[in-house]
Amino acid sequence: MGHNVILIMTDQHRLDTMHYMNPAAPCRTPALDALAADSLCFSNAYTNAPVCTPARSALYTGLYPSVTGMCTNIYQHGCSTHELADAPFLLSRRLNAAGFHCGYTGKWHLGIGKDKSASPEGRELLERRKAGYMGAEAYLDRGTLPTDVGFIGDDFPGHGNGGHGTQLFQRYLRENGLTQTLTGVYRGCRPGDHSKGGVITSGEETTPEYFISLRARQIVNQLRELSGPFFLSLNFWGPHEPYYVTAEDYALYRDMDIPPWPSFTGGKEVENKLHRLVQRPEQDWSFFENNLRHYYAALTGIDRQIGRLLQYLKDSGIYDDSYIIFCADHGDSQGCHNGMENKSGHMYNETTRIPLMIKPPHGNRCAVTDQLASTVDIYATVLDIAGYKKGDWQAGHSLLPLLKDPGSAVRNYVVCECVSAFPLIAMQRMYRSGAMKYIFNCGGADELYDLDADPYELRNLVNDPNYRSQLQELREGLAAAMYHHNDDAAPWYCKMNQLGQWQLEKHRAL
């Protein structure tokens, strides 16, 4: 009998909140700290895209957004595939074929399903159709949710906006005689911003985090009754905004002084209009300090629910015999680089680098590796656990060798893709090899950073003559990676960078 695999994912989670990365982090996360003590922890894991849908698509396809067509959030400009196709290579289908039963609860954001009236996003789509938008027509009678692609469990259509308004959560509240009450609600500054945060005064049992943690335990009970190993995917909506947090959790941070990041007023030499999409019109650290108090409180609340699941797994005798993978889909700006909110529009480490931990069976790995890893590697790693070989791993690399030797490299570069999460579309590609990080901004100035000398990415070296040869190597390395991953933007990128006729044959060994 194979080992069970449990994947726990947070949304928009900064790496610097993790104590394995930053022992002085003010965020209280005892459950994640305990899991880290049993795990291999990554300090240089990168998302394949700093936007929800494309980052999540990599987990279940093992492919980059330029190949899946999920280049930004579904039903937005820049995304060409709005519902995840059911295909034999989906992670759930390959696990089913290997004898695994798969469970799912929480955020999906890879489709809104066939019934477009069942979610706020679907209803908005129908309203846009009435106004003449044709983008809905091809998907009106079809759509994809977890139970359509081999999962047992819950279907939460679309993004879910924190899960608060979803049908399943609202039904849970009604059936249990609960009502969620909020106070202190505040908003962001972007066009069409919904409420950004507030305090829940009705107790943790009225939070979506509590509900999906409960559902995760119930689904594991279902999976245990079936023969063979299981895979569980538990997906929290937080700490992505809206930061609706319990009064008890908020009290831990309400009066905390949080100093500005070193990059809050730095790095102005990068002139990229795309950055303005997520920069606040005024540089006001008090806004972000308030944000972070809610953000940390949201993480503490999530951590408590993770702790409940982990304790249940230990009490049930499942913990020791299971792989547990914890990760985030991407990070969060929270005031970096001159007051940026949310994510997208830039490729700085605050949004591209993510927490990632792997607890092997019987744990006690307790190591931190600085080797590069990508979200596409999670797909490969789970398939490796299930007995699949390298030819089935798609674009990723299994991270299991690092459990034996944390210093061994499974890849020598990472690539991150984006076309922004807004109607104003601009292609970006990020390429990191060693300590050097190159960012291609289509329509804006490129960027080059030496992360050893400049960890906050404040000095753009793209025009520094001392780095000219390294810049050329990185540009060519990105071109090779784009061709290798079947990114159809590759020849156009090469033309813009005057790389000449590029021969794929030269780079088949990548």
Backbone torsions as a table, in degrees:
resi	resn	phi	psi	omega
1	MET	NA	132.1	-178.2
2	GLY	-77.6	170.9	179.1
3	HIS	-79.9	145.1	172.2
4	ASN	-72.3	156.1	176.9
5	VAL	-129.6	127.1	179.0
6	ILE	-121.2	120.4	179.7
7	LEU	-107.8	121.6	177.5
8	ILE	-115.1	123.7	-177.1
9	MET	-125.2	135.0	169.8
10	THR	-103.7	168.8	-175.4
11	ASP	-120.3	124.0	175.8
12	GLN	63.3	54.0	-171.3
13	HIS	-109.7	118.1	-179.2
14	ARG	-73.3	137.9	179.0
15	LEU	-64.3	-33.1	-174.6
16	ASP	-72.9	-0.5	172.8
17	THR	-85.1	-11.3	-176.2
18	MET	-86.2	129.5	-176.2
19	HIS	-70.4	-24.2	176.1
20	TYR	-66.9	-23.6	179.9
21	MET	-96.7	-36.9	-174.3
22	ASN	-138.8	87.9	-176.5
23	PRO	-56.1	-24.0	-178.8
24	ALA	-89.9	5.4	-178.8
25	ALA	-57.0	132.4	-176.8
26	PRO	-77.3	-10.8	-175.9
27	CYS	-75.1	130.2	-177.7
28	ARG	-91.1	112.6	-178.1
29	THR	-138.7	68.8	-175.4
30	PRO	-63.3	-33.8	-179.4
31	ALA	-68.3	-43.8	178.3
32	LEU	-67.7	-34.5	176.2
33	ASP	-62.0	-42.6	179.7
34	ALA	-66.9	-39.8	177.1
35	LEU	-63.7	-40.5	179.0
36	ALA	-60.5	-33.8	-179.7
37	ALA	-66.2	-20.2	177.9
38	ASP	-103.5	6.5	-166.0
39	SER	-125.2	163.6	163.0
40	LEU	-87.7	123.1	-175.6
41	CYS	-110.2	142.1	-175.2
42	PHE	-109.6	129.8	176.6
43	SER	-98.1	-11.1	-179.4
44	ASN	-132.1	46.8	173.0
45	ALA	-90.9	136.3	-177.3
46	TYR	-122.5	142.8	169.3
47	THR	-70.8	155.4	174.7
48	ASN	-81.9	-12.4	177.5
49	ALA	-163.3	133.5	-178.1
50	PRO	-84.8	41.9	179.0
51	VAL	-141.6	147.6	-167.4
52	CYS	-58.6	-60.9	-173.2
53	THR	-58.6	-52.9	-178.5
54	PRO	-62.9	-35.1	178.5
55	ALA	-64.5	-41.3	-178.5
56	ARG	-73.5	-32.8	179.7
57	SER	-61.6	-32.8	179.5
58	ALA	-64.4	-33.4	-178.7
59	LEU	-64.4	-34.8	-172.4
60	TYR	-104.7	-7.0	176.7
61	THR	-119.2	-23.3	-174.4
62	GLY	72.6	16.1	-174.9
63	LEU	-121.1	159.1	176.6
64	TYR	-79.8	156.4	-178.8
65	PRO	-57.1	-33.7	180.0
66	SER	-63.7	-18.1	179.0
67	VAL	-98.7	-38.5	178.5
68	THR	-74.9	-22.8	-173.7
69	GLY	84.9	-6.2	177.3
70	MET	-89.5	73.5	-171.3
71	CYS	-86.5	-19.5	172.1
72	THR	-149.3	-169.4	-175.2
73	ASN	-64.4	145.2	-174.6
74	ILE	-59.6	146.3	179.8
75	TYR	61.4	29.8	171.1
76	GLN	-121.3	155.6	174.2
77	HIS	-57.7	138.6	-178.1
78	GLY	99.1	-14.3	176.3
79	CYS	-103.0	125.9	-178.5
80	SER	-105.3	-7.9	175.1
81	THR	-128.0	114.0	-171.1
82	HIS	-101.2	-12.5	177.3
83	GLU	-134.9	128.3	-179.3
84	LEU	-60.5	124.8	179.9
85	ALA	-75.2	141.6	174.1
86	ASP	-78.9	116.0	-175.7
87	ALA	-138.1	153.8	-178.8
88	PRO	-59.7	-24.0	-177.1
89	PHE	-89.8	-0.7	174.3
90	LEU	-57.8	145.7	-177.4
91	LEU	-54.2	-45.1	-178.5
92	SER	-63.6	-40.6	-179.4
93	ARG	-68.4	-39.1	178.5
94	ARG	-69.1	-35.9	177.0
95	LEU	-68.9	-41.1	174.9
96	ASN	-55.4	-44.8	-178.7
97	ALA	-65.2	-24.7	179.4
98	ALA	-91.2	6.5	177.0
99	GLY	94.4	8.0	177.7
100	PHE	-88.0	144.6	166.9
101	HIS	-99.9	135.8	-171.7
102	CYS	-113.7	134.7	177.5
103	GLY	-121.1	151.8	-175.9
104	TYR	-147.1	137.7	166.6
105	THR	-151.9	154.0	178.3
106	GLY	98.6	-161.9	-172.9
107	LYS	-57.4	139.6	179.5
108	TRP	-115.6	-71.7	175.6
109	HIS	61.5	26.4	174.9
110	LEU	-119.4	16.8	178.9
111	GLY	162.3	161.1	175.4
112	ILE	-116.8	7.4	173.7
113	GLY	81.9	176.5	-178.1
114	LYS	-71.4	-37.1	-178.1
115	ASP	-85.3	96.4	-176.0
116	LYS	-72.1	-12.1	179.2
117	SER	-88.2	-0.1	-173.6
118	ALA	-88.6	-3.4	-179.4
119	SER	-142.6	153.7	177.0
120	PRO	-56.2	-38.8	179.9
121	GLU	-66.5	-39.4	178.1
122	GLY	-65.7	-41.5	178.8
123	ARG	-66.2	-37.3	175.8
124	GLU	-63.6	-38.2	178.3
125	LEU	-62.5	-42.1	178.8
126	LEU	-65.0	-37.0	177.6
127	GLU	-67.5	-40.1	178.1
128	ARG	-64.7	-35.3	177.4
129	ARG	-61.4	-42.1	177.8
130	LYS	-60.4	-31.3	-178.1
131	ALA	-85.7	3.2	175.1
132	GLY	108.4	-1.4	178.9
133	TYR	-74.7	123.6	-175.7
134	MET	-91.5	-6.0	-173.8
135	GLY	-61.3	-18.2	-178.3
136	ALA	-85.1	-21.1	-167.9
137	GLU	-56.5	-43.7	-175.1
138	ALA	-69.1	-17.5	-174.1
139	TYR	-114.2	7.9	-174.6
140	LEU	-63.7	-33.6	-176.4
141	ASP	-109.5	15.0	179.9
142	ARG	-150.9	157.7	179.2
143	GLY	176.7	169.2	-172.0
144	THR	-131.8	128.7	173.2
145	LEU	-128.6	167.9	-174.3
146	PRO	-53.1	-41.6	-177.6
147	THR	-73.4	-6.5	173.9
148	ASP	-82.4	-16.3	-172.4
149	VAL	-125.2	32.5	170.5
150	GLY	99.7	7.4	178.2
151	PHE	-98.6	147.2	167.0
152	ILE	-98.6	135.0	176.7
153	GLY	138.9	-133.1	-166.1
154	ASP	-112.3	144.2	174.9
155	ASP	-111.7	110.7	173.6
156	PHE	-111.7	100.2	-174.3
157	PRO	-62.3	144.0	170.2
158	GLY	64.3	-149.4	-177.7
159	HIS	-73.6	-47.5	177.4
160	GLY	93.8	-14.1	178.2
161	ASN	46.9	53.2	178.8
162	GLY	85.0	-3.9	179.1
163	GLY	85.0	-7.6	-171.2
164	HIS	-65.1	-39.3	-176.3
165	GLY	-96.8	6.0	-176.3
166	THR	-70.2	152.0	-177.2
167	GLN	-61.2	-42.1	-177.6
168	LEU	-65.0	-42.4	179.8
169	PHE	-67.9	-43.1	179.1
170	GLN	-63.0	-37.1	177.0
171	ARG	-66.2	-40.1	176.5
172	TYR	-58.9	-44.6	179.2
173	LEU	-61.2	-46.3	-178.5
174	ARG	-62.6	-46.0	-176.1
175	GLU	-66.3	-22.5	-179.6
176	ASN	-106.5	10.9	177.7
177	GLY	62.9	33.9	-176.7
178	LEU	-107.3	150.5	174.5
179	THR	-135.6	128.7	178.1
180	GLN	-85.9	129.6	177.6
181	THR	-120.5	141.5	-175.2
182	LEU	-124.6	150.1	172.2
183	THR	-142.1	162.1	175.0
184	GLY	65.0	35.1	-177.6
185	VAL	-73.2	137.3	176.0
186	TYR	-136.7	166.0	-173.2
187	ARG	-124.2	163.3	175.0
188	GLY	-89.0	-164.4	-173.4
189	CYS	-117.2	-4.7	-175.4
190	ARG	-77.9	157.7	178.3
191	PRO	-57.0	130.3	177.3
192	GLY	74.8	13.7	-178.6
193	ASP	-59.6	133.4	171.4
194	HIS	-87.0	-177.9	179.4
195	SER	-59.0	140.0	-173.9
196	LYS	-95.2	-31.7	-178.3
197	GLY	-168.8	171.7	179.4
198	GLY	175.9	177.9	-176.0
199	VAL	-115.5	127.7	177.2
200	ILE	-86.6	122.5	-177.2
201	THR	-104.5	7.2	-175.3
202	SER	-105.1	9.7	175.3
203	GLY	96.0	157.5	-174.6
204	GLU	-66.1	-24.5	-179.9
205	GLU	-68.8	-9.4	175.5
206	THR	-100.3	19.6	178.5
207	THR	-107.0	146.4	174.6
208	PRO	-59.4	-31.8	-179.8
209	GLU	-61.9	-43.9	177.9
210	TYR	-62.1	-44.0	-176.8
211	PHE	-62.6	-48.5	-175.3
212	ILE	-74.5	-25.7	172.7
213	SER	-65.8	-41.6	174.9
214	LEU	-61.3	-44.7	179.3
215	ARG	-63.8	-36.5	179.4
216	ALA	-60.3	-42.2	179.6
217	ARG	-68.3	-38.3	178.2
218	GLN	-66.1	-39.5	-180.0
219	ILE	-68.4	-38.8	176.0
220	VAL	-60.2	-40.1	177.0
221	ASN	-59.9	-39.8	175.9
222	GLN	-63.7	-45.7	-177.0
223	LEU	-64.9	-34.3	-178.6
224	ARG	-66.9	-25.9	-179.7
225	GLU	-75.8	-12.8	179.6
226	LEU	-96.3	153.7	-178.4
227	SER	-78.3	145.2	177.5
228	GLY	97.7	171.2	179.5
229	PRO	-72.3	165.7	179.1
230	PHE	-131.4	159.3	173.8
231	PHE	-123.0	126.0	176.7
232	LEU	-117.1	131.9	175.0
233	SER	-115.7	111.8	179.6
234	LEU	-110.4	120.6	-169.8
235	ASN	-125.9	107.7	178.3
236	PHE	-80.6	147.4	175.5
237	TRP	-79.6	-25.2	-177.4
238	GLY	-96.1	170.2	5.7
239	PRO	-82.8	17.9	171.8
240	HIS	-51.7	142.4	174.2
241	GLU	-60.1	154.7	3.3
242	PRO	-75.0	137.6	-178.7
243	TYR	-86.6	75.3	174.7
244	TYR	-89.9	110.0	-170.2
245	VAL	-124.4	154.5	179.9
246	THR	-70.6	153.8	178.9
247	ALA	-59.8	-36.5	-179.1
248	GLU	-65.5	-42.8	179.5
249	ASP	-70.6	-39.5	-179.6
250	TYR	-64.6	-33.4	-178.9
251	ALA	-60.9	-26.1	179.5
252	LEU	-67.0	-26.0	-171.8
253	TYR	-122.6	-5.5	-171.6
254	ARG	-54.0	-39.1	-176.5
255	ASP	-106.4	13.3	-176.8
256	MET	-75.6	132.6	172.3
257	ASP	-85.3	125.1	-178.8
258	ILE	-120.9	111.5	-177.0
259	PRO	-71.6	154.9	178.4
260	PRO	-64.3	152.4	173.9
261	TRP	-66.4	155.2	174.3
262	PRO	-58.2	-26.7	-177.9
263	SER	-91.0	1.6	-175.9
264	PHE	-59.7	-35.6	178.0
265	THR	-120.9	24.4	-175.7
266	GLY	-119.9	168.8	175.3
267	GLY	76.9	30.5	-176.2
268	LYS	-73.7	-9.9	-177.2
269	GLU	-74.2	-11.2	176.1
270	VAL	-82.2	110.7	-179.4
271	GLU	-100.6	96.3	-178.1
272	ASN	-137.5	111.9	-178.7
273	LYS	-59.9	-27.8	-179.4
274	LEU	-58.8	-31.1	178.9
275	HIS	-60.5	-30.1	-176.3
276	ARG	-66.8	-18.2	178.0
277	LEU	-62.3	-28.7	-176.2
278	VAL	-119.9	5.5	177.3
279	GLN	-91.4	135.2	175.4
280	ARG	-68.2	146.4	-177.2
281	PRO	-64.4	-23.4	176.3
282	GLU	-124.0	147.8	177.5
283	GLN	-88.2	97.0	-174.6
284	ASP	-127.0	98.5	-177.4
285	TRP	-65.3	-27.2	-178.9
286	SER	-60.5	-31.6	176.4
287	PHE	-63.1	-47.0	-178.2
288	PHE	-72.9	-32.6	176.0
289	GLU	-61.8	-43.4	175.9
290	ASN	-64.3	-43.2	175.8
291	ASN	-54.6	-49.3	-174.0
292	LEU	-67.1	-32.3	175.2
293	ARG	-61.2	-42.2	177.0
294	HIS	-70.7	-38.9	-178.6
295	TYR	-62.4	-47.7	178.5
296	TYR	-63.8	-39.2	177.9
297	ALA	-63.1	-38.8	178.0
298	ALA	-62.0	-42.4	179.4
299	LEU	-66.1	-38.2	177.7
300	THR	-63.5	-39.7	177.1
301	GLY	-65.3	-42.0	176.8
302	ILE	-63.4	-43.2	-179.3
303	ASP	-58.7	-39.0	179.8
304	ARG	-63.6	-38.4	178.9
305	GLN	-71.5	-36.0	173.9
306	ILE	-62.3	-40.8	178.1
307	GLY	-60.3	-38.8	178.2
308	ARG	-64.1	-41.9	178.4
309	LEU	-64.9	-45.5	-178.3
310	LEU	-63.2	-39.2	178.2
311	GLN	-65.3	-40.8	176.3
312	TYR	-60.7	-43.0	179.4
313	LEU	-63.2	-38.0	178.2
314	LYS	-68.6	-44.8	-179.4
315	ASP	-64.0	-28.8	-177.8
316	SER	-90.1	-1.3	-179.2
317	GLY	75.7	18.0	-176.9
318	ILE	-95.1	-32.1	-171.3
319	TYR	-56.1	-50.8	-174.0
320	ASP	-66.1	-27.3	-175.1
321	ASP	-98.3	15.8	-174.1
322	SER	-126.3	148.1	163.0
323	TYR	-82.2	133.7	173.8
324	ILE	-122.5	121.6	179.6
325	ILE	-111.6	123.8	175.4
326	PHE	-114.3	132.6	178.9
327	CYS	-155.9	175.1	172.0
328	ALA	-121.2	158.9	176.9
329	ASP	-75.2	-36.8	177.2
330	HIS	-168.0	178.7	-178.2
331	GLY	-95.3	-156.0	-174.5
332	ASP	-148.7	140.4	-176.6
333	SER	-70.3	-57.0	178.5
334	GLN	49.9	46.4	172.9
335	GLY	94.9	1.2	-179.8
336	CYS	-66.8	156.1	173.0
337	HIS	46.0	66.8	173.2
338	ASN	69.2	43.0	168.4
339	GLY	81.3	41.9	178.3
340	MET	-82.0	138.8	174.7
341	GLU	-101.9	159.7	166.9
342	ASN	57.0	-126.4	-178.1
343	LYS	-155.7	-179.1	-179.7
344	SER	75.4	161.0	-177.6
345	GLY	85.2	-12.6	178.0
346	HIS	-151.2	169.0	-177.3
347	MET	-126.5	29.6	179.3
348	TYR	-71.8	161.5	-174.9
349	ASN	-61.4	-24.7	-178.9
350	GLU	-58.5	-31.1	-179.7
351	THR	-109.5	-22.2	-176.0
352	THR	-91.8	-26.4	179.8
353	ARG	-92.5	141.3	-171.8
354	ILE	-132.3	157.4	168.2
355	PRO	-67.9	141.5	173.9
356	LEU	-153.1	127.1	176.8
357	MET	-136.6	143.8	175.5
358	ILE	-127.7	115.8	174.3
359	LYS	-96.6	117.9	177.3
360	PRO	-80.0	168.1	173.5
361	PRO	-53.3	134.3	-179.9
362	HIS	70.7	1.6	165.8
363	GLY	53.1	-147.3	179.1
364	ASN	60.7	27.0	174.9
365	ARG	-70.3	-48.9	171.3
366	CYS	44.7	61.4	178.8
367	ALA	-144.9	154.6	174.9
368	VAL	-118.4	127.4	178.0
369	THR	-110.7	142.4	176.2
370	ASP	-98.9	10.7	178.4
371	GLN	-69.4	149.1	-178.7
372	LEU	-71.8	143.6	175.9
373	ALA	-148.3	158.5	-177.9
374	SER	-134.9	158.6	177.8
375	THR	-62.7	-28.5	176.0
376	VAL	-65.1	-19.5	178.8
377	ASP	-74.6	-22.1	179.5
378	ILE	-66.3	-42.7	174.8
379	TYR	-55.7	-49.2	-178.8
380	ALA	-63.2	-39.4	-178.5
381	THR	-65.2	-44.6	179.8
382	VAL	-64.2	-40.5	178.1
383	LEU	-66.7	-34.7	176.3
384	ASP	-62.9	-42.5	177.3
385	ILE	-60.3	-37.7	-177.3
386	ALA	-79.0	-4.0	176.4
387	GLY	101.2	3.8	177.1
388	TYR	-76.9	155.2	-178.9
389	LYS	-101.5	173.6	-171.4
390	LYS	-54.8	-35.1	-178.2
391	GLY	-63.6	-15.9	179.4
392	ASP	-99.8	4.7	-171.8
393	TRP	-88.3	1.5	-178.8
394	GLN	59.6	-131.7	-173.5
395	ALA	-85.9	-9.0	-172.0
396	GLY	-94.7	178.0	177.9
397	HIS	-125.5	137.2	176.1
398	SER	-66.0	138.6	178.7
399	LEU	-95.0	1.2	-177.6
400	LEU	-59.7	-36.1	178.2
401	PRO	-57.2	-27.8	-179.4
402	LEU	-71.0	-21.8	176.4
403	LEU	-65.3	-30.4	177.8
404	LYS	-85.8	-37.6	-178.2
405	ASP	-140.2	92.5	-177.3
406	PRO	-60.3	-15.6	179.9
407	GLY	-90.7	-6.4	-179.0
408	SER	-81.5	143.3	-178.5
409	ALA	-95.6	132.4	173.3
410	VAL	-101.1	-14.7	175.4
411	ARG	-150.9	155.7	-179.5
412	ASN	-112.6	7.4	175.9
413	TYR	-158.5	161.0	168.5
414	VAL	-130.7	149.8	177.7
415	VAL	-123.5	140.2	176.6
416	CYS	-128.3	136.5	-177.1
417	GLU	-118.8	150.9	174.8
418	CYS	-162.4	149.5	168.9
419	VAL	-128.1	19.1	-178.3
420	SER	77.6	163.4	-179.4
421	ALA	-108.5	30.2	-174.7
422	PHE	-134.9	164.3	177.7
423	PRO	-60.4	-21.9	175.7
424	LEU	-84.7	105.0	-169.8
425	ILE	-96.2	131.6	174.2
426	ALA	-147.8	121.6	-176.6
427	MET	-72.0	136.9	173.6
428	GLN	-132.9	147.5	172.3
429	ARG	-136.4	137.5	177.4
430	MET	-118.1	139.9	-179.9
431	TYR	-136.1	121.3	175.6
432	ARG	-119.3	132.4	174.0
433	SER	-139.4	124.7	-174.4
434	GLY	62.4	-133.8	179.6
435	ALA	-92.4	-2.7	-175.3
436	MET	-95.9	138.0	-177.3
437	LYS	-132.2	124.2	-179.0
438	TYR	-115.4	136.5	178.8
439	ILE	-124.9	121.4	174.7
440	PHE	-93.7	118.7	178.0
441	ASN	-110.5	103.8	179.1
442	CYS	-68.8	117.9	-178.1
443	GLY	91.3	2.4	178.7
444	GLY	-144.4	179.6	-179.1
445	ALA	-72.0	137.0	174.2
446	ASP	-71.3	166.3	-178.6
447	GLU	-134.5	148.6	178.4
448	LEU	-143.6	128.5	-177.7
449	TYR	-133.2	141.2	171.3
450	ASP	-99.3	101.4	-171.5
451	LEU	-71.1	-22.0	175.0
452	ASP	-68.8	-45.4	-177.6
453	ALA	-85.0	-22.2	-170.6
454	ASP	-142.1	69.9	-173.4
455	PRO	-64.9	-21.5	179.8
456	TYR	-93.5	4.3	175.5
457	GLU	55.7	54.3	-178.2
458	LEU	-99.4	-18.2	-175.7
459	ARG	-119.1	105.2	178.5
460	ASN	-77.0	118.0	-174.6
461	LEU	-97.6	10.6	-170.9
462	VAL	-62.3	-26.6	179.3
463	ASN	-106.2	9.7	179.8
464	ASP	-81.0	118.9	-177.7
465	PRO	-61.6	-23.9	-180.0
466	ASN	-70.3	-15.8	-177.7
467	TYR	-113.4	14.4	-174.3
468	ARG	-61.6	-43.6	-178.1
469	SER	-69.6	-38.3	177.9
470	GLN	-65.9	-38.6	177.4
471	LEU	-60.6	-43.7	179.9
472	GLN	-64.1	-42.1	178.5
473	GLU	-61.5	-40.8	-179.5
474	LEU	-69.6	-39.7	177.3
475	ARG	-62.5	-41.6	178.3
476	GLU	-70.4	-36.2	176.9
477	GLY	-63.4	-41.0	176.5
478	LEU	-63.7	-42.4	178.5
479	ALA	-58.8	-45.3	179.7
480	ALA	-62.1	-42.3	179.8
481	ALA	-65.6	-40.4	179.5
482	MET	-62.3	-44.2	176.7
483	TYR	-63.4	-42.5	-177.6
484	HIS	-63.4	-34.3	-178.9
485	HIS	-92.1	8.2	178.8
486	ASN	61.8	35.5	174.6
487	ASP	-76.2	114.1	-174.0
488	ASP	-73.1	-3.4	173.5
489	ALA	-82.2	-6.2	-172.9
490	ALA	-55.1	-51.8	-177.3
491	PRO	-63.9	-32.2	179.6
492	TRP	-73.3	-36.8	173.7
493	TYR	-61.4	-44.4	-179.9
494	CYS	-62.0	-40.4	-180.0
495	LYS	-64.9	-44.0	-179.1
496	MET	-62.7	-32.7	-178.6
497	ASN	-96.5	7.3	176.4
498	GLN	54.7	45.8	-179.9
499	LEU	-87.7	-4.6	175.3
500	GLY	79.3	-166.9	179.2
501	GLN	-69.2	118.5	-175.1
502	TRP	-101.1	129.3	-177.8
503	GLN	-105.1	113.0	-179.6
504	LEU	-58.6	-34.9	-176.0
505	GLU	-56.1	-29.2	-178.6
506	LYS	-65.0	-19.8	-168.7
507	HIS	-124.8	22.7	179.8
508	ARG	-65.8	-21.8	-176.4
509	ALA	-81.2	-2.8	-178.1
510	LEU	-60.1	NA	NA
